[in-house]
Amino acid sequence: MGKTIKRIKALSFILITLEIVALAVFSVFYFNNFLDVQTKIQPYFIALGAVAAVVVNGIFIWIVILLLSSLRQKTDLRAAEVIGSDVQEAYNFAMIGLAITDDQNIVLWTNDLFKARHIEIMDTDIIEWQPELAALRESNSSDQGVKIIINSRTYAVKLLPEAGLWIFKDITDYEQIFNYSKEQAPVVGILAIDNYDDVVRGDDDFNDVVTKVKNDIFGYAKDYGILLRRIKDDSYSMLCNYASFCRMLDDKFSIIDKVRSESARGEIPLTLSIGIAHDFPDVNKLNDLANDALDIAMSRGGDQVVVSAYGQEMKFYGGKSEAQEKRNRVKTRVLADSLISLINASQRVLIMGHANMDMDAFGACLGMKAICARVKKDARIVIDLKNTETKTRSALNSTFGKDELEKIVVNSKDAEDMISGDTLLIVVDVHIPSMVMAPKLVDMAAKIVVIDHHRRAEEYIDSPVFNHIDPAASSTCELVSEFIRFSSINPRIELPSTYATIMLSGIFLDSAYFKSRNTGIRTFEAATILKEYGADNSLADDFLKDEYEEHKEVAEITDNLETPFYGVVIATANQDRLYDYATIAKAANLCLSYKGVRAAFVIGKVSQREIRISARSDGTINVSLLCEKLGGGGHFTSAATLFTGTDLKVAKQKILMVLESSLKEATNTGIPKNNEEE
């Protein structure tokens, strides 16, 4: 066929060339009237010649078309001889089904694969037969595909819309291999029993509660196909496949609730902290991820499961009980000495709290400065007065003179110039990098210390050289007070009475004057330590007193209470007014003082583009878990969230959506909606 086409091309070229040459010669002779051509040749002869040329060309083209058509038919016949009767066998071998439909999606024809598999769809609307195929018809594109299941077999389907041709590819074997590989993928976990050392003392490893808890753990592992191996007396490694993990996920890790309820009657309840990692082929890497997840679970107070899928955000399950207070002065002394060693090894120290610094953050900063002064290290507290709460700013200005302030504080811009490779950055009362007083310092610092009492969030300062997060503590001032009191440095650390007073004010603030549920023996001991250093409790209380205007604002906010769920109230502030962070927090505390209120959420604008939500609970509801779902976090009974670029109605709607979906998860027992009996 190729040679014939070449001959046709050559013949066409010769014919066209001859016609052009003849036309050119005739034009030269005619227009120049050589040999008296114009007289001899009349115009009708020219017209007759043109018609003849057109007819000849048409006949030539017709002959060429017939010749090419004949050649193509012969080629198709030869192809049919090669493939012909075996085409259907090829479709069957590849397990490909074909169906043709009309404009109304009615099946007009199918190949033998459908008949062989007893799929009778002739004269049937293919969309009604398989509604999932409607997406292909709507997209009207041959690039899109869908997966459907017919008679327990999986098919990938594509549509050629112009031809109305539906192509069904049987991918059951591939799907089975994929699903099997996914189900058998390794999942690594680490389980730790919280408060184990406090319950089991000495060699008494036969405590009834501990024995029962361990039996529950092994029973759960057996039921869910988990390989369990003891690492230490209070911790176990877990290994299972993804299918078993999904079963635990569907069960919402019921072992957490079971252990909590069975040990709740004890003086010190036992709970479980579990870190699980999956979605990566290397089990060593999964083990590292599981360890990190367990650290986060324990730093958030325990009694929860943290799941880490490689490359994805962590997910949290449980966390319905508060962190239990642990009295371990030996551990506190070790931590304090380690911190002092880091300070000693640094040339300069910068201390920083969170944005909109409150009395707890400021008091903790002063306590850390006192520790630095004891080891004779230059230390400054990073404070931007515009980014400080009103009461804190007032206490700072009323307590310290101008000359004294210059030796204590530094603004964030000057702090950036002071930082170097030998500078130690101490961050207190916060561990989320975006919420610190000066986020740039976190990026610039080579060595960072984190001391906080809030439940650890997923966003966290990377690789601190010292990390102490204790959600059981009522405040960061409490933690710093313990460092000062129980460090082994001799002579002891000196704490100025002015510092001690502000630190006591910080404890008053975060413990709600010792009325918070997370107030424990350690809180009172910390207050006693500060009193030994000369803290003035009357002045500490004065630092937190409200001005009349603020008291009026709090009362106005609480006038707008709503009860969308039993025991849960929401108060929305005036849309046209800006409020201080502390004012919104106090309104939440006031709501919680009303009888029957288990949790309170207060919404108010703190700037033209920022809305703050302060959440408080009486300890029966984990408001930190709820605020985390809104992008914030905090403590079990005290948390907050900040929205940008929204109005109060939008923020309120987001709270209601989270309460609707997660309130039961955040409490030990479900709470009915308003007007329903508990």
C-alpha positions in Angstrom: 0.0 0.0 0.0 2.9 2.3 0.7 4.4 1.9 -2.8 1.0 2.6 -4.4 0.6 5.8 -2.4 4.0 6.9 -3.6 3.1 6.3 -7.2 -0.2 8.2 -6.8 1.8 11.1 -5.3 4.3 11.1 -8.2 1.5 10.9 -10.8 -0.4 13.8 -9.1 2.7 15.9 -9.1 3.4 15.3 -12.9 -0.2 16.0 -13.8 -0.3 19.3 -11.8 3.1 20.3 -13.2 2.0 19.7 -16.8 -1.2 21.7 -16.2 0.7 24.6 -14.7 3.3 24.6 -17.6 0.6 24.5 -20.3 -1.3 27.3 -18.6 1.8 29.4 -18.4 2.8 28.8 -22.1 -0.7 29.6 -23.2 -0.9 32.8 -21.1 2.4 34.1 -22.6 1.3 33.3 -26.2 -2.2 34.6 -25.8 -1.6 37.9 -24.0 1.4 38.7 -26.3 -0.6 37.6 -29.4 2.2 35.5 -30.7 1.4 33.8 -34.0 -1.9 35.8 -34.0 -3.2 33.5 -31.2 -6.0 35.9 -30.1 -7.5 35.8 -33.6 -7.3 32.0 -34.1 -8.5 31.0 -30.6 -12.0 32.3 -29.7 -13.0 32.8 -26.0 -15.4 29.8 -26.0 -12.4 27.5 -26.9 -10.7 28.7 -23.7 -13.8 28.0 -21.6 -14.1 24.6 -23.2 -10.5 23.9 -22.3 -11.0 24.9 -18.7 -14.0 22.7 -18.3 -12.1 19.8 -19.8 -9.2 20.4 -17.3 -11.7 20.3 -14.4 -13.3 17.1 -15.6 -10.0 15.4 -16.0 -8.9 16.5 -12.5 -12.2 15.3 -11.0 -11.9 11.9 -12.8 -8.3 11.6 -11.5 -9.3 12.4 -8.0 -12.2 10.0 -8.1 -10.0 7.2 -9.4 -7.5 7.9 -6.6 -10.2 7.8 -3.9 -11.5 4.5 -5.3 -8.0 3.1 -5.4 -7.2 4.1 -1.8 -10.6 2.7 -0.6 -9.8 -0.6 -2.2 -6.4 -0.7 -0.7 -7.8 0.0 2.8 -10.4 -2.7 2.5 -7.8 -5.2 1.5 -5.6 -4.1 4.5 -8.6 -4.4 6.9 -9.4 -7.8 5.5 -5.8 -8.9 6.1 -6.0 -7.5 9.7 -9.3 -9.3 10.3 -7.6 -12.5 9.0 -4.9 -12.0 11.7 -7.2 -10.9 14.6 -10.8 -11.4 13.4 -12.2 -14.3 15.5 -9.7 -13.8 18.3 -10.7 -10.2 19.2 -13.3 -11.3 21.6 -10.9 -13.8 23.1 -8.5 -10.9 23.7 -11.2 -8.9 25.5 -12.1 -11.9 27.6 -8.4 -12.5 28.5 -8.0 -8.9 29.5 -11.4 -9.1 31.3 -12.7 -6.0 29.5 -16.4 -5.5 29.1 -18.0 -3.1 26.5 -21.4 -1.5 26.5 -22.9 0.9 24.1 -25.8 3.2 25.1 -27.9 5.8 23.4 -28.6 9.4 24.4 -31.0 8.2 27.0 -28.4 6.0 28.6 -30.2 2.8 27.5 -27.9 -0.1 26.8 -28.1 -1.1 23.1 -25.2 -3.7 23.0 -22.8 -5.5 25.2 -19.9 -7.8 24.5 -19.8 -11.5 25.6 -18.1 -10.7 28.9 -21.4 -9.5 30.4 -23.2 -12.6 29.2 -20.5 -14.9 30.5 -20.8 -13.3 33.9 -24.6 -13.3 33.9 -24.9 -9.6 33.8 -28.1 -8.9 31.9 -28.4 -5.1 31.2 -29.7 -5.0 27.6 -32.5 -2.3 27.3 -31.6 -1.1 30.8 -30.8 2.4 31.9 -27.1 2.1 32.8 -27.3 5.0 35.3 -30.3 3.4 37.1 -28.4 0.1 37.1 -25.2 1.7 38.6 -25.9 5.2 40.0 -22.1 5.7 40.5 -21.7 5.9 36.7 -23.7 9.2 36.7 -20.4 11.0 37.5 -18.9 9.9 34.2 -21.9 11.1 32.2 -22.0 14.4 34.0 -18.2 15.1 33.5 -18.5 14.2 29.8 -14.8 13.4 29.8 -13.0 10.3 28.8 -10.2 11.0 31.3 -12.3 10.4 34.4 -13.0 6.9 35.8 -14.9 5.3 38.7 -14.8 2.1 40.5 -18.0 0.0 41.0 -18.7 -3.5 42.4 -20.8 -5.9 40.4 -21.5 -9.4 41.8 -18.7 -9.1 44.3 -16.2 -8.1 41.6 -14.6 -4.7 41.2 -14.6 -2.9 37.9 -12.8 0.3 36.7 -15.2 2.1 34.3 -14.5 4.8 31.7 -16.8 6.4 29.2 -16.1 7.6 25.6 -19.0 10.1 25.5 -19.0 10.7 21.8 -19.4 7.0 21.0 -21.6 6.2 24.0 -19.1 3.4 24.7 -18.7 2.3 28.3 -15.5 0.3 29.1 -15.5 -2.0 32.1 -12.1 -3.3 33.3 -12.1 -6.1 35.9 -9.6 -5.0 38.6 -10.7 -7.4 41.3 -7.3 -9.1 41.5 -5.5 -5.8 41.8 -7.9 -4.6 44.4 -7.5 -7.7 46.5 -3.7 -7.4 46.4 -3.9 -3.7 47.3 -6.4 -4.3 50.1 -4.4 -7.3 51.4 -1.2 -5.2 51.4 -3.0 -2.3 53.2 -4.6 -4.6 55.8 -1.3 -6.3 56.5 0.7 -3.1 56.7 2.6 -2.8 60.1 1.2 -0.7 62.9 3.5 0.0 65.9 2.4 1.3 69.3 3.7 1.9 72.8 1.4 1.6 75.8 2.2 3.1 79.2 0.2 2.8 82.5 -0.1 6.3 84.0 0.5 6.7 87.8 2.0 3.2 88.0 4.8 4.2 90.3 2.4 6.0 92.7 0.1 3.0 93.0 2.8 0.3 93.1 5.4 1.1 95.8 8.6 -0.8 96.4 8.3 -4.4 95.2 4.6 -4.7 95.7 3.8 -5.7 92.2 0.6 -7.6 93.2 -1.7 -4.7 93.7 -5.2 -5.9 92.9 -6.0 -2.9 90.7 -2.7 -3.2 88.8 -3.3 -6.9 88.2 -6.8 -6.3 86.9 -5.6 -3.5 84.6 -2.8 -5.7 83.2 -5.3 -8.5 82.6 -7.6 -6.1 80.8 -4.6 -5.0 78.6 -3.7 -8.5 77.7 -7.3 -9.4 77.1 -7.7 -6.4 74.8 -4.5 -7.3 72.9 -5.8 -10.9 72.4 -9.2 -9.8 71.1 -7.7 -7.4 68.6 -4.8 -9.5 67.4 -2.0 -7.3 69.0 1.4 -8.7 69.7 2.2 -7.3 73.2 5.7 -7.3 74.8 6.7 -5.8 78.1 9.3 -3.1 77.9 9.2 -2.0 81.6 6.9 -2.7 84.5 4.5 0.0 83.3 4.9 0.0 79.5 4.5 -2.4 76.6 5.3 -2.4 72.9 2.4 -3.1 70.5 2.6 -4.6 67.0 -0.4 -5.4 64.8 -1.6 -5.0 61.2 -3.7 -2.2 59.8 -6.9 -4.3 59.8 -6.6 -4.7 63.6 -5.8 -1.0 64.0 -9.0 -0.2 62.1 -11.0 -2.4 64.5 -9.5 -0.6 67.5 -10.3 2.7 65.7 -13.9 1.7 65.2 -14.1 0.7 68.8 -12.6 4.1 69.8 -10.0 2.4 71.9 -12.5 1.2 74.5 -9.6 -0.1 76.7 -9.0 3.5 77.7 -12.5 3.9 79.2 -12.5 0.4 80.6 -9.2 0.9 82.6 -10.3 4.4 83.8 -13.7 3.2 85.1 -12.3 0.1 86.8 -9.5 2.0 88.6 -11.5 5.1 89.4 -12.4 3.9 92.9 -8.7 3.8 93.9 -7.0 6.6 95.8 -4.8 7.2 92.7 -6.6 6.0 89.5 -4.7 4.2 86.8 -5.1 5.3 83.2 -3.4 4.5 79.9 -1.4 6.5 77.5 -0.9 5.0 74.1 1.1 6.2 71.1 0.4 4.5 67.7 2.2 5.0 64.4 1.3 3.7 60.9 1.5 4.4 57.2 5.2 3.9 56.7 7.0 0.7 55.7 10.0 1.0 58.1 9.1 -0.4 61.5 12.1 1.4 63.1 10.7 4.7 61.9 7.2 3.7 63.1 8.7 3.0 66.5 10.2 6.5 66.7 6.9 8.0 65.6 5.1 5.9 68.3 7.5 7.1 70.9 6.9 10.7 69.9 3.1 10.1 70.0 3.4 8.6 73.5 5.4 11.6 74.7 2.6 13.9 73.5 -0.1 11.7 75.1 1.7 11.8 78.4 2.5 15.6 78.2 -1.2 16.2 77.6 -2.1 14.5 80.9 -2.4 10.9 79.8 -5.5 8.8 79.6 -5.6 9.1 75.8 -4.4 7.6 72.5 -2.3 9.7 70.1 -2.2 8.3 66.5 0.5 9.4 64.2 0.1 8.6 60.5 3.4 9.4 58.6 3.2 12.8 57.0 -0.2 13.6 58.5 -1.5 15.5 61.4 -1.8 13.6 64.7 -5.2 12.5 66.0 -6.2 12.3 69.6 -8.7 9.9 71.3 -9.8 9.9 74.9 -8.4 12.5 77.3 -11.6 12.5 79.4 -9.9 12.8 82.8 -7.6 15.3 84.3 -3.9 14.8 84.7 -3.2 13.4 88.2 -1.0 15.3 90.5 2.3 13.5 91.1 4.6 14.5 94.0 8.1 13.6 93.1 10.6 16.1 94.6 13.5 14.0 93.4 12.4 14.4 89.8 11.8 18.1 90.4 15.4 18.5 91.8 16.8 16.6 88.8 14.9 18.8 86.3 15.9 22.0 88.2 19.6 21.0 88.2 19.5 20.2 84.5 18.0 23.6 83.8 20.6 25.4 85.9 23.3 23.5 84.0 22.0 24.7 80.7 21.8 28.3 82.0 25.4 28.0 83.3 26.6 26.8 79.9 25.1 29.8 78.1 26.5 33.2 77.6 23.2 35.0 77.7 19.6 34.1 78.6 16.4 35.5 77.1 13.1 34.7 78.8 9.7 34.9 77.1 6.1 34.1 77.7 3.1 34.1 75.4 1.5 36.9 73.5 -0.8 39.1 75.6 1.2 38.1 78.6 -0.8 37.5 81.8 0.4 37.4 85.4 1.2 33.7 85.3 3.5 34.1 82.3 5.1 37.3 83.8 5.6 35.7 87.2 7.2 32.6 85.7 9.6 34.9 83.7 10.6 36.7 86.9 11.2 33.3 88.6 13.4 32.2 85.8 15.3 35.5 85.9 15.9 34.9 89.7 17.4 31.5 88.9 19.7 33.1 86.2 20.7 35.8 88.7 21.8 33.1 91.2 24.3 31.7 88.7 25.3 35.2 87.6 24.0 35.0 84.1 22.8 38.0 82.2 19.1 37.5 81.6 16.3 39.7 80.1 12.6 39.2 79.9 11.2 39.8 76.4 8.2 42.0 76.7 6.3 44.2 74.2 4.0 46.4 76.4 1.4 46.7 73.6 1.3 42.9 73.6 0.7 42.6 77.3 -2.5 42.3 79.3 -3.6 45.5 81.1 -3.3 44.1 84.6 0.2 42.7 83.9 1.3 46.0 82.4 -0.1 47.8 85.4 1.7 45.5 87.9 5.0 45.9 85.9 4.9 49.7 86.0 3.7 49.9 89.6 6.3 47.4 91.0 9.5 48.4 89.1 11.0 51.8 88.5 12.3 52.9 85.1 16.0 52.1 85.9 15.1 48.7 87.3 12.9 47.9 84.3 15.8 48.5 81.9 17.8 45.7 83.7 14.8 43.3 83.6 13.0 43.6 80.3 13.9 44.1 76.7 11.6 44.6 73.7 11.4 41.9 70.9 13.3 44.0 68.4 16.3 44.6 70.6 16.2 41.0 71.7 16.7 39.9 68.1 20.0 41.9 68.1 21.1 40.2 71.3 20.6 36.6 70.3 23.5 34.5 69.2 24.7 30.9 69.1 25.4 31.0 72.9 22.1 32.4 73.9 19.6 30.3 75.7 15.9 31.1 75.1 13.5 30.1 77.9 9.9 29.9 76.9 7.3 29.7 79.7 3.5 29.2 80.0 3.3 28.4 76.2 4.7 25.8 73.9 3.1 26.7 70.6 5.6 28.7 68.5 3.0 31.0 66.9 1.7 32.1 70.3 4.9 33.3 71.9 5.6 36.9 72.5 8.2 37.1 69.7 7.9 34.2 67.2 11.1 35.3 65.4 13.2 34.5 68.4 12.1 30.9 68.3 13.4 30.6 64.7 16.7 32.4 65.6 17.5 30.6 68.8 19.8 27.6 68.7 18.9 26.4 72.3 15.4 26.6 73.6 13.9 25.6 77.0 10.1 25.0 77.3 8.3 25.1 80.6 4.5 25.0 80.5 1.4 23.6 82.3 -1.0 23.4 79.3 -1.8 20.2 77.5 0.6 19.7 74.7 -0.8 20.6 71.3 0.3 19.1 68.0 2.0 22.4 67.0 5.1 22.5 69.2 8.5 24.2 69.4 10.9 21.9 67.5 13.7 20.1 69.4 14.0 22.0 72.7 17.1 21.2 74.7 14.9 21.1 77.9 11.2 20.3 77.9 9.0 20.2 81.0 5.2 20.2 80.3 3.1 19.2 83.3 -0.7 19.5 82.8 -1.3 18.5 86.4 0.1 21.8 87.6 -2.3 24.7 88.1 0.1 27.3 86.7 3.6 27.8 85.4 4.5 29.9 88.4 3.9 26.7 90.5 6.4 24.8 88.4 9.0 27.5 88.6 8.5 27.9 92.4 9.3 24.2 92.7 12.5 24.6 90.7 13.6 27.4 92.9 12.8 25.5 96.2 14.0 22.0 95.3 17.1 22.7 93.3 20.3 21.3 94.9 22.3 24.5 94.3 23.9 25.8 97.5 23.4 28.4 98.9 19.7 28.4 97.8 18.3 30.6 95.1 17.2 34.0 96.3 13.9 35.3 95.1 13.0 39.0 95.7 9.8 39.6 97.5 8.5 41.6 94.6 9.1 38.7 92.2 7.4 36.3 94.7 4.4 38.5 95.0 3.8 38.6 91.2 4.3 34.8 91.0 1.7 34.3 93.8 -0.6 36.5 91.8 0.0 34.2 88.8 -1.0 31.2 90.9 -4.1 33.1 92.1 -5.0 33.8 88.5 -4.6 30.3 87.0 -6.0 28.4 90.0 -8.9 30.8 90.3 -7.8 31.5 93.9 -7.3 27.8 94.6 -10.9 27.0 93.5 -9.9 25.3 90.2 -10.2 21.5 90.1 -6.6 21.2 89.1 -5.6 22.9 92.3 -3.7 20.3 94.4 -1.3 20.0 97.3 1.5 21.2 95.1 -0.4 24.4 94.4 -0.6 25.2 98.2 3.0 24.1 98.7 4.1 26.5 95.9 2.1 29.3 97.5 3.9 28.5 100.8 7.3 28.6 99.1 6.5 32.1 97.8 5.3 33.2 101.2 8.6 32.1 102.6 10.3 34.5 100.1 8.1 37.4 101.3 5.2 37.3 98.9 2.4 39.7 99.8 -0.9 38.0 99.2 -2.9 41.2 99.7 -0.8 42.9 97.0 -1.0 39.8 94.8 -4.8 40.0 95.0 -4.7 43.8 94.3 -2.9 43.1 91.0 -5.9 41.0 89.8 -8.7 43.3 91.0 -11.0 44.6 88.3 -11.7 48.2 87.6 -15.3 49.2 87.7 -15.6 49.4 83.9 -14.2 45.9 83.5 -16.6 44.6 86.1 -19.4 46.2 84.2 -18.2 44.7 80.9 -18.1 41.2 82.4 -21.7 41.6 83.7 -22.9 42.8 80.3 -21.3 39.8 78.6 -22.9 37.3 81.0 -26.3 38.8 80.4 -26.4 37.1 77.0 -26.2 33.5 78.1 -27.6 30.7 76.0 -27.8 27.0 76.9 -27.6 24.9 73.7 -26.7 21.8 75.7 -27.5 20.7 79.2 -24.9 22.2 81.5 -23.2 24.1 78.7 -23.6 27.8 78.3 -22.4 30.2 75.6 -22.1 34.0 76.1 -21.6 36.4 73.2 -20.2 39.8 73.8 -21.2 43.1 72.0 -20.2 42.9 68.3 -19.2 46.6 68.3 -16.9 46.6 71.3 -13.3 45.4 71.9 -12.4 43.6 75.1 -9.3 42.7 76.9 -8.3 39.0 77.0 -8.6 39.0 80.8 -12.2 40.4 80.6 -13.4 37.6 78.4 -11.7 35.0 80.6 -13.3 36.5 83.7 -16.7 36.3 82.1 -16.1 32.6 81.5 -15.1 32.1 85.1 -18.2 34.0 86.2 -20.4 31.8 84.1 -18.9 28.7 85.7 -19.8 30.0 89.1 -23.5 29.6 88.3 -25.1 26.4 89.7 -25.6 23.7 87.1 -23.1 25.1 84.6 -20.5 22.4 83.7 -18.8 24.3 80.9 -18.9 27.9 79.6 -17.8 29.5 76.3 -17.5 33.3 76.0 -17.0 34.9 72.6 -15.6 38.5 72.3 -13.6 40.7 69.9 -10.1 41.6 71.1 -9.1 43.5 68.0 -10.7 44.6 64.7 -9.8 41.3 63.1 -9.5 38.9 66.1 -12.1 37.1 68.1 -11.2 35.2 71.2 -13.1 32.3 72.8 -12.4 31.5 76.4 -13.6 28.2 77.7 -14.0 27.0 81.3 -15.3 23.8 82.8 -15.9 22.3 86.3 -13.7 19.3 85.4 -16.5 17.1 84.0 -15.9 18.3 80.4 -12.5 18.6 78.7 -12.7 22.0 77.2 -9.1 21.7 75.9 -10.1 18.9 73.6 -13.0 21.0 72.3 -10.9 24.1 71.8 -8.2 22.0 69.9 -10.9 21.1 67.4 -11.3 24.9 66.9 -7.6 25.5 66.4 -6.8 26.4 70.0 -6.0 24.5 73.2 -5.1 24.9 76.8 -5.8 23.1 80.0 -8.4 20.4 80.8 -10.6 23.0 82.6 -9.3 26.2 81.0 -8.7 26.7 77.3 -9.0 29.3 74.6 -9.2 29.8 70.8 -8.4 32.7 68.6 -10.2 33.4 65.3 -9.0 35.8 62.6 -11.2 37.6 60.1 -14.6 36.3 61.3 -17.6 37.8 63.1 -19.1 36.7 66.3 -22.0 34.8 64.7 -19.5 32.7 62.6 -17.4 31.9 65.7 -20.5 30.9 67.7 -21.7 28.6 64.9 -18.3 26.9 64.9 -18.6 26.3 68.6 -22.0 24.8 68.2 -20.8 22.5 65.5 -17.9 21.2 67.6 -20.2 20.8 70.6 -22.7 18.9 68.5 -20.0 16.5 67.2 -17.6 16.2 70.1 -19.3 17.0 73.4 -19.9 13.4 74.2 -16.3 12.6 73.4 -15.1 15.3 75.8 -17.0 14.2 78.8 -17.2 11.0 80.7 -20.9 10.6 80.1 -23.1 12.0 77.3 -24.8 15.3 78.1 -28.3 15.7 76.7 -29.4 18.8 74.9 -31.3 21.6 76.5 -34.7 20.8 77.9 -33.9 17.1 78.0 -33.5 15.2 81.2 -30.0 14.2 82.2 
